[in-house]
Amino acid sequence: MSNQKTELSDLGEFGLIKHLTNKIALQNESTIKGVGDDCAVLNYPNKRVVVTTDMLTEGIHFNLMYVPLKHLGYKAIAVNLSDVYAMNATPKQVTVSLALSSKFSLEAIEQLYQGIHLACQRYGVDLVGGDTTSSLTGLTISITAIGEVDEEKVVYRNGAKPSNLLCVSGDLGGAYMGLQLLERENEVYKVNPKMQPEFKEYDYLLERQLKPEPRKDVIQLFKDNDVCPTAMIDISDGLSSEVLHLCEQSGVGCRVYEDKIPYHPNTQDLAQEMNMNPIVAALNGGEDYELLFTIDIKEYDKIKNNPMISVLGHITEKEEGANLVTAGMGKFIPLEAQGWNPIMNKREDKE
């Protein structure tokens, strides 16, 4: 690998944009014009268009001591596509805007864009625009994702009804435990840079944190089995926070059963190693980017045998509140939003 470092100032803003986007091949018929003009031009006949924007800032959302730039580019796209899938929609286009400090060379930004292009290719998304500017404080990435969905298939957060089943895709807590592992080894490295990281067999947890995959497959599952969730949200801030968002928007309560929360064995093993309860990682950790959704109980037979879906509990009347039902004793504990609050740069105690 070459050690060459090209200063971004050698290219200028437009030269950098041209360099990073000159090999883009459009993949969607809805993209009429992508990068290269004042605006992208899109065409969505007879569809509802969904739009979401997310921002990642160095020192708040990621630490470049242990986050490879290629993984960061991939993750920046993935987390936005997850929001589109949470509307039961299909992502089609993204824009990418960067604020860059002088510490970044062209070669470093090429690594970032390798991840961006890989994610776009994997999920069939066109990169159609963006912006670049200078920064005095490192790297900030802003992504806007655009998707399409049939009008009658749009799923909001406000459609959950009493007696609906509360379900989740995949497993929970893995991304948070991956972060704990990276933070632990980073602290060891600060003390002794010669020490090799102790990742053992925790590759799954590292991937959950560094390279999450939005659940396109779950949206396809709904389509294949003629299932339309009544409400849906992606899990970015922890199960507790997302359940409360869904309940508040729908004007309902719920029961989440502790023994129904799904974990990967690596999550449980590392939690034990770190003297943690894995339920803390699931409820409050966040960044799993799984889909939390409700369905009519009549549709249970369509999903009951699918290994990628777990039924966590059910929706209740609002007056009951949102509660965790503990394993064994069946005690009701009110759920609290203790996920990550990026505005305060800390975990929330309440919402």
Residue pairs with C-beta under 8 A, 6 or more apart in sequence:
2 107
4 107
5 105
5 106
5 107
5 108
6 105
6 106
6 107
7 102
7 105
7 106
8 16
8 100
8 102
8 104
8 105
8 106
8 109
9 102
10 106
11 19
11 106
13 132
13 133
16 106
16 109
16 132
17 35
17 130
17 132
19 106
20 109
20 110
20 113
21 35
21 36
21 127
24 34
24 35
24 117
24 126
24 127
26 34
26 126
27 124
27 125
27 126
28 92
28 93
28 124
28 125
28 126
29 43
30 42
30 43
30 44
30 92
30 93
30 148
31 40
31 41
31 42
31 92
31 93
31 126
31 128
32 41
32 42
32 43
33 39
33 40
33 41
33 128
34 40
34 93
34 126
34 127
34 128
34 129
35 127
35 128
35 129
35 130
39 129
40 93
40 95
40 128
40 129
42 49
42 92
42 93
42 128
42 146
44 148
47 148
47 149
47 150
47 151
48 89
48 148
48 149
48 150
48 151
48 154
49 146
49 147
49 148
50 84
50 87
50 89
50 146
50 147
50 148
50 149
50 154
51 144
51 145
51 146
51 147
52 80
52 83
52 84
52 144
52 145
53 80
53 142
53 143
53 144
53 145
54 76
54 79
54 80
54 83
54 142
54 143
55 140
55 141
55 142
55 143
56 62
56 72
56 75
56 76
56 79
56 140
56 141
56 142
56 143
57 138
57 139
57 140
57 141
58 64
58 137
58 138
58 139
58 140
59 137
59 138
60 342
60 345
61 342
62 72
63 182
63 186
64 72
64 138
64 139
65 186
65 189
66 182
66 185
66 186
67 210
68 111
68 210
69 108
69 109
69 111
69 112
69 115
70 111
70 112
70 114
70 115
70 118
71 115
71 210
71 211
72 112
72 115
72 141
73 111
73 112
73 113
73 114
73 115
73 116
73 117
73 118
73 119
73 141
74 115
74 116
74 118
74 119
74 211
75 115
75 210
75 211
75 212
76 96
76 115
76 116
76 141
76 143
77 94
77 96
77 115
77 116
77 119
77 120
77 123
77 125
77 143
77 145
78 119
78 123
78 211
78 212
78 213
78 214
78 289
79 143
79 212
79 214
79 236
79 289
80 91
80 94
80 143
80 144
80 145
81 91
81 94
81 119
81 123
81 125
81 145
81 214
81 216
82 212
82 214
82 215
82 234
82 236
82 289
83 145
83 234
84 90
84 91
84 145
84 146
84 147
84 214
85 91
85 214
85 215
85 216
85 218
85 219
85 234
85 291
86 155
86 232
86 233
86 234
86 291
87 147
87 149
87 154
87 155
87 156
87 232
88 149
88 153
88 154
88 155
88 219
88 222
88 228
88 229
88 232
89 147
89 148
89 149
89 153
89 154
90 147
90 148
90 149
90 219
91 123
91 124
91 125
91 145
91 146
91 147
92 124
92 125
92 126
92 146
92 147
92 148
93 125
93 126
93 127
93 128
93 145
93 146
94 120
94 125
94 126
94 127
94 128
94 143
94 144
94 145
94 146
95 127
95 128
95 129
95 130
95 143
95 144
96 116
96 127
96 130
96 141
96 142
96 143
97 130
97 131
97 132
97 133
97 141
97 142
97 143
98 109
98 112
98 130
98 131
98 132
98 133
98 139
98 140
98 141
98 142
99 132
99 133
99 134
99 135
99 139
99 140
100 109
100 132
100 133
100 134
100 135
100 139
101 134
101 135
101 136
101 137
101 138
101 139
102 134
103 138
104 139
112 141
116 127
117 127
119 125
120 126
120 127
123 214
123 216
125 145
153 228
155 228
155 229
155 230
155 231
155 232
155 293
156 231
156 232
156 249
157 231
157 232
157 233
157 245
157 246
157 249
157 250
158 231
158 249
158 250
158 251
159 229
159 230
159 231
159 250
159 294
160 166
160 230
160 231
160 246
160 247
160 250
160 252
160 254
160 294
160 315
161 230
161 250
161 252
161 294
161 296
161 315
162 252
162 315
162 316
162 317
163 297
163 314
163 315
164 230
164 231
164 294
164 295
164 296
164 297
164 314
164 315
165 294
165 295
165 296
165 297
165 300
165 311
165 313
165 314
165 315
166 243
166 254
166 256
166 292
166 293
166 294
166 311
166 312
166 313
166 314
166 315
167 292
167 293
167 294
167 295
167 303
167 309
167 310
167 311
167 312
168 235
168 239
168 262
168 290
168 291
168 292
168 293
168 309
168 310
168 312
169 215
169 218
169 290
169 291
169 308
169 309
169 310
170 215
170 262
170 288
170 290
170 308
171 262
171 263
171 264
171 267
171 288
171 290
172 235
172 239
172 261
172 262
172 263
172 267
172 281
172 282
172 285
172 288
172 290
173 263
173 264
173 267
173 271
173 278
173 279
173 280
173 281
173 282
173 285
173 288
174 204
174 205
174 208
174 209
174 263
174 264
174 266
174 267
174 281
174 288
175 205
175 208
175 209
175 212
175 285
175 286
175 287
175 288
175 289
176 209
176 238
176 281
176 284
176 285
176 286
176 287
176 288
177 202
177 205
177 208
177 266
177 267
177 270
177 271
177 274
177 276
177 278
177 281
177 285
178 202
178 205
178 206
178 207
178 208
178 209
178 210
179 209
179 285
179 287
180 270
180 274
180 276
180 281
181 199
181 202
181 205
181 206
181 270
182 206
182 209
182 210
184 274
185 197
185 198
185 199
188 195
188 197
188 198
189 195
189 197
199 206
201 266
202 266
202 269
202 270
204 264
204 266
205 264
205 266
205 267
205 270
208 287
208 288
209 287
212 287
212 288
212 289
213 289
214 234
214 289
215 234
215 289
215 290
215 291
217 308
218 291
218 308
218 309
221 227
221 303
221 306
221 308
221 309
222 228
222 229
225 302
225 303
226 302
227 295
227 299
227 302
227 303
229 293
229 294
229 295
230 293
230 294
230 295
230 296
231 246
231 249
231 250
231 293
231 294
232 291
232 292
232 293
232 294
233 242
233 245
233 246
233 291
233 292
233 293
234 242
234 289
234 290
234 291
234 292
235 242
235 286
235 288
235 289
235 290
235 291
235 292
236 242
236 286
236 287
236 288
236 289
236 339
237 286
237 337
237 339
237 340
237 341
238 282
238 283
238 284
238 285
238 286
238 337
238 338
238 339
238 340
239 256
239 261
239 282
239 283
239 284
239 292
240 283
240 284
240 335
240 336
240 337
240 338
240 339
241 284
241 286
241 337
241 338
241 339
241 348
241 351
242 292
242 339
243 254
243 256
243 292
243 322
243 335
244 322
244 335
244 336
244 337
244 351
246 254
246 292
246 294
247 253
247 254
247 315
247 318
247 322
250 294
250 315
251 318
252 315
252 316
252 317
252 318
253 315
253 316
253 317
253 318
253 319
253 320
253 321
253 322
253 323
254 313
254 314
254 315
254 316
254 322
254 323
255 313
255 314
255 316
255 320
255 323
255 325
255 332
256 312
256 313
256 322
256 323
256 324
256 325
256 335
257 312
257 313
257 324
257 325
257 327
258 279
258 324
258 325
258 326
258 327
259 327
260 310
260 311
260 312
260 313
261 279
261 282
261 310
261 312
262 310
263 278
263 282
267 278
267 281
268 278
271 277
271 278
271 280
271 281
283 324
283 335
283 338
284 338
284 339
284 347
285 339
286 339
286 340
287 340
294 315
295 303
297 314
300 311
303 309
304 311
313 325
321 334
322 334
322 335
323 332
323 333
323 334
323 335
324 332
324 333
324 334
324 335
325 331
325 332
325 333
326 332
326 333
336 349
336 350
336 351
337 348
337 350
337 351
338 347
338 348
338 349
339 347
339 348
340 346
340 347
340 348
341 347
341 348
